[in-house]
């Protein structure tokens, strides 16, 4: 019973994690349409997710897919959001990142 509860809670957490990272999609679209976005938060989120993916991949005795799946999406979408925002700031707004 304890194992089922653990799996249920993990599944809910993974699903919520996926929705959190799907929330980057409107920012990516806005960046591609020329709207200025903040690049640093998605970059830090992608790095954090990468660490969790690596942790899940190296978990023994078996890989922890409840960590790997949503955080892989976070790595991908966080990185895309960072690059679209970063390139938008540099090329469209021609502004410096640090003041």
Buried (B, 14 or more C-beta within 10 A) or exposed (E): EEEEEEEEEBEEEBEEBBEBBEEBEEBBEBBEEEEEBEBEBBBEBBBBBBEBBEEBEEEEEEEBBBBBBBBBBBBBBBBBBBBBBBEBBEEEEEEEEEE
